[in-house]
Amino acid sequence: MQKDYRPYYIKKLWFRLQKFYVRYFLMPQLEYLGKNPFIVKPWHIEIFGSPIKIGNHVTLLAAPDKKTRLTVWSEKKYVNGIEIGDHVLISPGVRISAAENIVIKDNCMLASGVYITDSDWHGIYNRSMPPEKNYPVKLESNVWVGDSSIVCKGVTIGENTIIGAGSVVTTDIESNCIAAGNPAKIVKKLDTNKKIITRKDRFSDSNAIKMMVNAHDKEILEKNTFMGWVKSFFFL
């Protein structure tokens, strides 16, 4: 990992800039954004269409080479669009494209490059027009979708289930299992007697986490100087 040469106050300014961008550029494009979001590089999050509703304590990550895209595109006047619950993690490069309705419930985790869609977007025989019907997608609570997986139209993934990296999910997957492959099939059942620790269990106290992160940053960056940070652009 590359060393962070920023002085502590520069990093604080960086986070304030991100919050400013979220408030004045990202939030106006959303129907709802809950409290205490943690959004990194929000200028690389692309929003198109509505409604898009995002719950509390979500983590949204994006990068210049892996933009995160949330899209609602429908010819209908009223659709439910994209609904994202509390404590959800969305990694860089995730694309969620809804023609009708995609629901991602609490504590779900979407790894880098995941694609979720509720439509084929073109008819099979008339490819000049969208299909007449679309089929909603639902991820129940605490679903974990692995890197570069695809979740197709009409799919429901049950609570606590894990989708292996690179999978293509074309049919419903039951709760408490691991599924993988193309098309994805169940490869293992989870032990329901074992407690599953969710993102809510880990990150429910937002204030305590902020204080912990702030103290850590201050300790790590307190010896950094402005000139040392500038020099790092040219000599490191």
N, C-alpha and C positions, 0 to 999 in steps of 0.2 A: 504494500500500500504506500502511495506517495505521501510524504510528509506534508502537513498543512502548515504553511509558512505565514498564514494570516495572523495579525494581531487579534486579540480577543474582541476588541471593539469593532473591527472590520467584519468579523463573522456575525456579530450581533446586527450590524447594519445590513448584511446580506439577508438575514432572516426577516428583517423588517421590510426590505424591498420585496421579498417573496410574498409577505402578507399583504402589502400594498397592492401588488399585482392581482392576487387572489380576490381581494375585496372589490377592486374597481374594474377588473377586466374579465375575471373568470366567473365570479358569482352572478353578474348580470345575465350570463348566458344559461344559468341553471334555474330550474323552478324552485329548488331548495338545496341548501348546503347546511348540514348540521353543525353543531358546536365542536370546537377543538380539532379541526382537520390538520393533518400534517402533510403538506404539499410541497414537494421538492421540484424546482425548476418548472413552475406552472406555465411559463411561456411556451413550453413544449407539449402542453396538453391541448388538444384540438377538440372543440365542442361544435357539433352541428345539429341543428334541429331541437325539438322539444316535444314533450316534457322530459327532463332528466332530473331525478331526485336522488340526492346523496345524503346518507345518514350521519350520525355523530361519530367522532373519533376515527375517521377514515384516514388511511395513508395512501396518497396518490403520488406515484413516482414517474418521472419522465426524463428523457435524455435527448440530446441533439440528434443522435443516430437511432433512437428508439422512441419516437413520439407516441404518446398515449392518446387514443382517439375514442370518443364517445359520440355515437351518431344515431339520431332518430330521423328516419326518412320514410315518409308515408304520404300517399295521396288522400288518405282519410283525414277528416278535420279533427276528430278526437281519438287519440290512442293513449295508452298508458305509458308508452315509451320505456325508458330505462329507470329501474328502481333499485337502488343500492342501499343496503342496510348499514347498521352500526359496526364499527371496528373491522371494516373490510380493508384488505390490502390489495392494491392494484399496482403491479410492477411496470417498469418501462416497456413500451412496445405493445401493451395490451390494446386490443381493438374490440369494442362492443358495438354492434350494429343492429339496431332494432327497427323493424317495420311495424310491429304491433306492440309487443311487450317482452322485456327481458327482466327477470327479477333475480337479484343476487342478495341473499339474506345475510343476516349478521355473521360476523367472524369468518367469512369466506376469504380465501387467499388465491389470487391469480398471479401466477409466475410470469416471467418475461415472455412476450410474444404470443400470449394466449389470444385466440380469436373466438368470439361468441356471436352467433347470429340466429335470428328467428325466421329467416327467409332465404330463398334461393336467388332472389333479386331479379331473375329473368325467367320467363316461362320456358318450358321445355321445348315446345314447338313454335311458339311465337316469342322469339328472343328479342324482339323490339320493344316488348312491354313487360312490366313487372308481373309476377304470378297473381292469380286471382285470390289465392288464400295464403296466409302466413300462419305459423304455428309457434305460440309463445314458448319461451325457455325459462326454466326455473332452477336455480341452484339453492337447495335448502341450506340451513345453517351449518357453518363450519366445514364447508366443502373446500378442498384444496385441489386446484387444477395446475398440473405441472407444466413446465416450460414448453412453449410452442404447440400446445394442444389446441384442438379445434372442437368446439361444442356446437353441434348443428341444430337446425330448427326442430321444434317440438320436443326437445329433450328435457327431462327432469332428472336431476342428480340428487340422490337422497342425502340426508344429514350425515355429517362426519366422513363422507366418502372422499377418497383420494383418487385423482386421475393421473396416471403416470405420464411422464414427459413424452411429447410427440404423439400423443394419442388422438384419435378422431372418434368423437362420441356421437353416434348416430341414433341410438335408442336409449330409453330410460335406464339408469343405473340405480340400484337399490341403496339404502342407507348402510353405513358401517361396513364398507368394504374398500378394496383397492382394485381399480380397473385400469387396464392398459391395452394398447394395440390399436390396429386399424383394420376393422372397426373395434372399438374398445370392448373388452370382455372382462368379467370379474376374474381376478387371479388369486385373490385372498380375502377372507372375511376377517374383520377386526374383532378383537376380544372385547365384547361389550361390558365385561366385568371390570375392565381397566378404565380409570378416569382419564378423560381427554382434557388437557389444559388448552383453553381457547385464547384467542387474542384479547378478548374481554378480561379474562382472568389475569393476564399479564399487564394490560395497559389501561385498566379501568380508572386508575387514579391519575388523571392527566397532569394535575398540578405537581404531584410528587415526581413524576417522570420529567417534567420540564425543569424542576429544581435539580434533579440528578444530572441531567444532560448539561445544564448550565454550569454546574459545579465542575463537571468533567472537562468541559471546554475551557473554562477559566484556568484550570490546573495545567492542561496541556499547552495552551496558547499564551500563557501569561508572559513568557520570556521572549516571544516573537516581537519584532519591531517592524515599523512601517517600511523602513529602508531595506531591511532583510527580506521582506515580502516582495518589494519591487525588484530587488536583485534576483530573486528566484525566477522571475520571468525570463531573464537574460542568460543566467549562468548555471541553471539547474535543469 
